[in-house]
Amino acid sequence: MGDFFKRNKFRFLLCILALLTGMLLYAATQNGQTTGVTGMILNPLRRVTHSISTQVDRFVSSFTDATGYQKENETLKQENAALKKQLLDYEDTKQQLAELEKFMGIKEDHPDYTLSDPCTIIGYVTNDPFHSFIIDKGSEDGLSLQDPVVTAEGIVGIISEVSNTYATVETICSPNLSIGAMSATGSDTGIVEGEISLASDYQCRMIYLERDTKLEKDSLIKTSGTSGLFPQGYLIGTVERLELMDSGLSKYAVLKPSVDFSSLTNVMVILDYDGKDAEANTTNQSTNAATSNKEAENGKN
């Protein structure tokens, strides 16, 4: 290896390198302008070095840009998440205002009602086929057993259990409820109750209708006020179809409740209303009459 540095080839290479270095220094003093033989030698070299320098600059720039893009992307993600949260908050507020507006409509239509604050559904009763649910208001908010539960669209059910801070609502899909009902025209009366075969479709039925009932599909059904549970004239639902009772003595109407139970989120409780005591006095009479009719149906079978 030491012999190489002593050879003429090495000395020749040193001379060439010295010459090129000198020419580069000369070109620098001439502001990069070279002509003749010097230009012929240096211009290709200059192009090569310029190309290398350009590639290096591009690489460094791309690396710098990528880092900047990554930071900008993270910032945009955070801003996007914040905007989504604001949008969700806006939608929640909008829904709450819409619900409140509906409940204010109840108060305007029924000034004699004493209403609770809007109640939010916080859960459902496990394994209950009649869709009972739990609300976030209780006795501390003035709720009592048997209080009617409603929305602006119609009746929902009654308070079946109550604690200090929450309560259970039994819906009109339950057979435990017997609600005095009548058609919107007043031509037909009966009892609305739940039935296990209808509950899965959020339906109930109106029983003890005359065989020549004037009800038909889409007829409106409202409370008659005779059961003592609900004030008179509150909407229950519409007739889906009419069926003959097993005994053949009367008919019943399958009802579609006016409240959409599948999307229900908020309700309101009627704490008191005019005529409540008077209706309560007729409850036993209506119950006895319904029992007599049911016994007659069973006897016929």
SEMI-827143 format. One record per residue (C-alpha): x, y, z; residue number from 0. Coordinates in nm, 3 decimals, always signed. Example, Ala and Ser with C-alpha at 12.3 -4.5 7.8 and 13.67 -1.06 7.14 Angstrom:
2
         u         v         w    nr
    +1.230    -0.450    +0.780     0
    +1.367    -0.106    +0.714     1
END
This chain:
301
         u         v         w    nr
    +0.000    +0.000    +0.000     0
    +0.292    +0.235    +0.086     1
    +0.448    +0.172    -0.257     2
    +0.137    +0.312    -0.427     3
    +0.191    +0.660    -0.281     4
    +0.551    +0.656    -0.416     5
    +0.453    +0.564    -0.771     6
    +0.422    +0.805    -1.064     7
    +0.048    +0.726    -1.103     8
    -0.024    +0.867    -0.762     9
    +0.180    +1.175    -0.835    10
    -0.009    +1.219    -1.163    11
    -0.344    +1.200    -0.985    12
    -0.228    +1.460    -0.737    13
    -0.138    +1.690    -1.024    14
    -0.479    +1.643    -1.190    15
    -0.656    +1.709    -0.858    16
    -0.446    +2.021    -0.800    17
    -0.527    +2.141    -1.153    18
    -0.902    +2.092    -1.107    19
    -0.892    +2.263    -0.771    20
    -0.716    +2.559    -0.922    21
    -0.964    +2.580    -1.207    22
    -1.257    +2.571    -0.963    23
    -1.101    +2.852    -0.762    24
    -1.049    +3.050    -1.081    25
    -1.414    +2.997    -1.186    26
    -1.528    +3.118    -0.846    27
    -1.328    +3.441    -0.886    28
    -1.491    +3.493    -1.228    29
    -1.846    +3.470    -1.082    30
    -1.896    +3.128    -1.237    31
    -1.831    +3.246    -1.596    32
    -1.584    +3.011    -1.771    33
    -1.501    +2.976    -2.139    34
    -1.270    +2.786    -2.364    35
    -1.088    +2.481    -2.238    36
    -1.160    +2.571    -1.879    37
    -1.532    +2.583    -1.954    38
    -1.519    +2.251    -2.138    39
    -1.365    +2.085    -1.836    40
    -1.553    +2.257    -1.559    41
    -1.904    +2.285    -1.702    42
    -1.979    +1.909    -1.697    43
    -1.832    +1.890    -1.350    44
    -2.039    +2.186    -1.244    45
    -2.356    +2.021    -1.381    46
    -2.283    +1.702    -1.191    47
    -2.221    +1.885    -0.866    48
    -2.530    +2.103    -0.922    49
    -2.744    +1.796    -0.984    50
    -2.616    +1.629    -0.668    51
    -2.675    +1.948    -0.471    52
    -3.031    +1.976    -0.608    53
    -3.114    +1.617    -0.512    54
    -2.979    +1.672    -0.163    55
    -3.186    +1.990    -0.129    56
    -3.498    +1.807    -0.244    57
    -3.441    +1.524    +0.001    58
    -3.388    +1.761    +0.290    59
    -3.692    +1.968    +0.185    60
    -3.915    +1.660    +0.157    61
    -3.807    +1.542    +0.501    62
    -3.873    +1.887    +0.647    63
    -4.210    +1.912    +0.468    64
    -4.315    +1.564    +0.587    65
    -4.248    +1.663    +0.947    66
    -4.449    +1.981    +0.899    67
    -4.734    +1.793    +0.732    68
    -4.746    +1.544    +1.020    69
    -4.774    +1.824    +1.277    70
    -5.038    +1.999    +1.066    71
    -5.230    +1.672    +1.031    72
    -5.232    +1.619    +1.409    73
    -5.357    +1.975    +1.457    74
    -5.634    +1.923    +1.202    75
    -5.737    +1.597    +1.373    76
    -5.767    +1.773    +1.708    77
    -5.967    +2.056    +1.553    78
    -6.193    +1.803    +1.377    79
    -6.257    +1.616    +1.704    80
    -6.343    +1.943    +1.878    81
    -6.585    +2.037    +1.599    82
    -6.753    +1.695    +1.617    83
    -6.801    +1.736    +1.992    84
    -6.949    +2.081    +1.940    85
    -7.183    +1.937    +1.676    86
    -7.298    +1.660    +1.912    87
    -7.354    +1.912    +2.190    88
    -7.551    +2.126    +1.947    89
    -7.767    +1.832    +1.838    90
    -7.832    +1.733    +2.202    91
    -7.931    +2.089    +2.287    92
    -8.147    +2.110    +1.977    93
    -8.326    +1.785    +2.069    94
    -8.378    +1.900    +2.428    95
    -8.525    +2.229    +2.307    96
    -8.755    +2.043    +2.067    97
    -8.875    +1.816    +2.348    98
    -8.925    +2.113    +2.580    99
    -9.125    +2.291    +2.312   100
    -9.352    +1.988    +2.280   101
    -9.405    +1.971    +2.655   102
    -9.478    +2.342    +2.665   103
    -9.746    +2.266    +2.408   104
    -9.908    +2.023    +2.655   105
    -9.923    +2.294    +2.916   106
   -10.075    +2.542    +2.670   107
   -10.338    +2.292    +2.557   108
   -10.417    +2.179    +2.912   109
   -10.371    +2.469    +3.154   110
   -10.542    +2.269    +3.431   111
   -10.258    +2.011    +3.433   112
    -9.984    +2.017    +3.693   113
    -9.685    +1.875    +3.507   114
    -9.346    +1.746    +3.614   115
    -9.026    +1.861    +3.452   116
    -8.934    +1.660    +3.141   117
    -8.815    +1.313    +3.244   118
    -8.541    +1.123    +3.062   119
    -8.553    +0.748    +3.012   120
    -8.242    +0.602    +3.181   121
    -8.309    +0.230    +3.134   122
    -8.556    -0.048    +3.064   123
    -8.695    -0.318    +3.290   124
    -8.512    -0.642    +3.218   125
    -8.711    -0.920    +3.048   126
    -9.032    -0.719    +3.042   127
    -9.221    -0.787    +2.715   128
    -9.441    -0.481    +2.772   129
    -9.156    -0.228    +2.748   130
    -9.160    -0.083    +3.101   131
    -8.883    +0.168    +3.155   132
    -8.716    +0.379    +3.424   133
    -8.706    +0.760    +3.432   134
    -8.474    +0.999    +3.614   135
    -8.742    +1.161    +3.835   136
    -8.896    +1.032    +4.160   137
    -9.092    +1.127    +4.468   138
    -8.856    +1.418    +4.537   139
    -8.985    +1.566    +4.210   140
    -9.350    +1.519    +4.310   141
    -9.414    +1.187    +4.135   142
    -9.659    +0.938    +4.291   143
    -9.789    +0.591    +4.213   144
   -10.050    +0.576    +3.935   145
    -9.957    +0.920    +3.798   146
   -10.022    +0.937    +3.419   147
    -9.716    +0.948    +3.194   148
    -9.755    +1.125    +2.860   149
    -9.587    +1.297    +2.568   150
    -9.721    +1.563    +2.334   151
    -9.829    +1.284    +2.098   152
   -10.034    +1.082    +2.347   153
   -10.041    +0.870    +2.661   154
    -9.752    +0.643    +2.751   155
    -9.852    +0.466    +3.074   156
    -9.851    +0.516    +3.450   157
    -9.599    +0.529    +3.733   158
    -9.593    +0.173    +3.872   159
    -9.299    +0.208    +4.113   160
    -9.141    +0.518    +4.262   161
    -8.834    +0.595    +4.471   162
    -8.679    +0.923    +4.577   163
    -8.487    +0.991    +4.259   164
    -8.628    +0.759    +3.992   165
    -8.947    +0.579    +3.894   166
    -9.071    +0.288    +3.681   167
    -9.326    +0.347    +3.406   168
    -9.564    +0.071    +3.298   169
    -9.677    +0.128    +2.941   170
   -10.019    +0.091    +2.782   171
    -9.885    -0.226    +2.618   172
    -9.922    -0.399    +2.958   173
   -10.236    -0.605    +3.036   174
   -10.217    -0.471    +3.393   175
   -10.358    -0.139    +3.273   176
   -10.727    -0.093    +3.197   177
   -10.796    +0.249    +3.045   178
   -11.142    +0.384    +2.975   179
   -11.149    +0.480    +2.608   180
   -11.376    +0.620    +2.341   181
   -11.366    +0.710    +1.976   182
   -11.296    +1.068    +1.876   183
   -11.660    +1.101    +1.765   184
   -11.789    +0.955    +2.091   185
   -11.985    +0.683    +1.911   186
   -11.796    +0.389    +2.060   187
   -11.660    +0.321    +2.407   188
   -11.453    +0.040    +2.556   189
   -11.148    -0.052    +2.760   190
   -10.791    -0.029    +2.632   191
   -10.550    -0.291    +2.763   192
   -10.229    -0.463    +2.662   193
   -10.203    -0.813    +2.521   194
    -9.893    -1.033    +2.507   195
    -9.933    -1.121    +2.138   196
    -9.947    -0.751    +2.044   197
    -9.679    -0.613    +2.275   198
    -9.382    -0.703    +2.053   199
    -9.520    -0.463    +1.789   200
    -9.588    -0.193    +2.052   201
    -9.962    -0.238    +2.006   202
   -10.257    -0.274    +2.243   203
   -10.630    -0.334    +2.198   204
   -10.966    -0.179    +2.276   205
   -11.215    -0.441    +2.395   206
   -11.593    -0.460    +2.459   207
   -11.692    -0.299    +2.131   208
   -12.038    -0.368    +1.988   209
   -12.057    -0.602    +1.692   210
   -12.195    -0.317    +1.483   211
   -11.925    -0.073    +1.594   212
   -11.868    +0.225    +1.369   213
   -11.492    +0.214    +1.420   214
   -11.276    +0.157    +1.115   215
   -10.907    +0.165    +1.027   216
   -10.735    +0.490    +1.135   217
   -11.019    +0.592    +1.368   218
   -10.881    +0.799    +1.655   219
   -10.914    +0.665    +2.010   220
   -10.883    +0.887    +2.319   221
   -10.928    +0.850    +2.692   222
   -11.284    +0.868    +2.825   223
   -11.177    +0.962    +3.178   224
   -11.378    +0.681    +3.336   225
   -11.083    +0.471    +3.456   226
   -10.949    +0.732    +3.694   227
   -10.599    +0.692    +3.551   228
   -10.597    +0.955    +3.277   229
   -10.772    +1.284    +3.216   230
   -11.048    +1.281    +2.958   231
   -10.973    +1.341    +2.592   232
   -10.603    +1.249    +2.578   233
   -10.503    +1.070    +2.259   234
   -10.429    +0.696    +2.286   235
   -10.384    +0.586    +1.926   236
   -10.548    +0.480    +1.602   237
   -10.732    +0.166    +1.493   238
   -10.524    -0.079    +1.291   239
   -10.790    -0.347    +1.244   240
   -11.104    -0.494    +1.399   241
   -11.135    -0.852    +1.523   242
   -11.420    -1.061    +1.666   243
   -11.379    -1.173    +2.026   244
   -11.355    -1.548    +2.083   245
   -11.704    -1.555    +2.231   246
   -11.849    -1.386    +1.926   247
   -12.044    -1.145    +2.148   248
   -11.834    -0.839    +2.073   249
   -11.539    -0.707    +1.881   250
   -11.206    -0.558    +1.972   251
   -10.985    -0.311    +1.788   252
   -10.609    -0.349    +1.758   253
   -10.458    -0.006    +1.827   254
   -10.137    +0.155    +1.714   255
   -10.035    +0.392    +1.996   256
    -9.985    +0.752    +1.893   257
    -9.653    +0.747    +2.082   258
    -9.361    +0.584    +1.903   259
    -9.226    +0.365    +2.185   260
    -8.934    +0.241    +1.976   261
    -8.775    +0.588    +1.969   262
    -8.904    +0.732    +2.297   263
    -8.641    +0.923    +2.499   264
    -8.832    +1.173    +2.714   265
    -9.172    +1.183    +2.883   266
    -9.369    +1.404    +3.121   267
    -9.577    +1.309    +3.424   268
    -9.918    +1.463    +3.498   269
    -9.900    +1.525    +3.873   270
   -10.255    +1.658    +3.902   271
   -10.545    +1.778    +3.687   272
   -10.896    +1.911    +3.727   273
   -11.152    +1.639    +3.786   274
   -10.901    +1.380    +3.900   275
   -11.086    +1.308    +4.223   276
   -11.418    +1.281    +4.043   277
   -11.273    +1.035    +3.794   278
   -11.118    +0.833    +4.072   279
   -11.463    +0.788    +4.225   280
   -11.585    +0.622    +3.906   281
   -11.290    +0.383    +3.882   282
   -11.447    +0.109    +4.093   283
   -11.770    +0.128    +3.892   284
   -11.581    +0.096    +3.562   285
   -11.369    -0.188    +3.698   286
   -11.676    -0.375    +3.819   287
   -11.847    -0.330    +3.484   288
   -11.538    -0.452    +3.299   289
   -11.515    -0.753    +3.530   290
   -11.880    -0.838    +3.467   291
   -11.827    -0.816    +3.090   292
   -11.519    -1.035    +3.111   293
   -11.705    -1.293    +3.319   294
   -11.985    -1.291    +3.061   295
   -11.732    -1.351    +2.783   296
   -11.576    -1.639    +2.976   297
   -11.917    -1.788    +3.055   298
   -12.011    -1.786    +2.691   299
   -11.691    -1.977    +2.608   300
END
